[in-house]
């Protein structure tokens, strides 16, 4: 078994512009995903939008620099994630296809294997 | 070393390489090691067969030698190897009751053509692991440096291991989409070999043969897949003309000028029969329509007697299946030029001239040059031939275009 991070990228403005009906369908698709994945979901969640992010880095002289905003300031940002445990990539890809962000034109899901530290 | 042994090893290389590698990878669960051991087994065959003769079943002999070698290495390096990510393979070898999954070569090709790998990596891996081509030959085929191909293959193998791309034939729910990717790779290998992008030869026979072998294997293992059948038909119908595409003088012959008696009638008959099968039941696929076009050409007694009306219609069907393809539109324009004359062909070509996807596509300039030549607009034809010359590095094509240019100058 291995762990995979599903990073959900998209345009937050479009997520926020969803009508209540669209939002309900979106949530239902996530519930269907969760049901299909079952105990393979190790963790996950929806993130507050990028403007709520705080980025921390070290300065040249060892200072701590805390800045307002995300590390990468792009229109499409991570909006949520799942941590999945599965046997192989095909298993994860089949589950990923169920996510509503795959179907929406402005968003997509990046699947990243986690390094296994045996 | 006798020629007979060398020939036997070469023939076993072509026939059994993928099978030996697949069976070894199942054991090693490491593509690199499987490749090394397979290569080793072929090197041993050259030495051993020279002494003790060619075995009755060369493939089985090679598989056994490769797997024994793998077992030795695994024993010796077990501690080191445990730390590396392994190929995800099912623990038990599938039996005949598992149908498709039973053939190791299919597992290998589906892994090489997995959609999580880029197209270039899929092609390089397939040529190296399934067809057994050397990295140098793969590099030459795609006009890139050998180090680039080697790096591409290494990166792809690493991704197969770390992302756990399974060494398995996909299940029914994913099979359709995956077969499509495999067929695209096989088709690309064939077209690259059909007219080599670079070098002294028009055709790279190692590539076309590799593609035809792959298509035959896929058809054998999936006889009911219409798209697979159509692709095999397409490749055979095109391959049937190979002997006539370059004349005895080494010059390229266009379809119009080929000696049709050199066409391989058996391949044409086989391709046509496969096509009939592929068209039975269900709407035609892209490959089926392309094969149908090739069949109309193959069955025409002469260039002038070609059924251009049917060819134009088939390109129309193709552009509906494969909408927006500028190459299909270009081929259709050429066929219109044959059916209705060069002015009509030029009119059909006109909207394609600004097409960004065709900028750098030499056949557009060459087709335009030919239509202008037939209309007697020679200075414009010469300019178009010059443009086409800038866009190909294949020496046989260049010689042909230079000759045409001299005629219109």
Boltz contact constraints between the chains, C-beta under 6 A:
constraints:
  - contact:
      token1: [A, 2]
      token2: [B, 164]
      max_distance: 6.0
  - contact:
      token1: [A, 88]
      token2: [B, 88]
      max_distance: 6.0
  - contact:
      token1: [A, 88]
      token2: [B, 164]
      max_distance: 6.0
  - contact:
      token1: [A, 88]
      token2: [B, 166]
      max_distance: 6.0
  - contact:
      token1: [A, 89]
      token2: [B, 163]
      max_distance: 6.0
  - contact:
      token1: [A, 89]
      token2: [B, 164]
      max_distance: 6.0
  - contact:
      token1: [A, 89]
      token2: [B, 165]
      max_distance: 6.0
  - contact:
      token1: [A, 90]
      token2: [B, 166]
      max_distance: 6.0
  - contact:
      token1: [A, 113]
      token2: [B, 162]
      max_distance: 6.0
  - contact:
      token1: [A, 113]
      token2: [B, 163]
      max_distance: 6.0
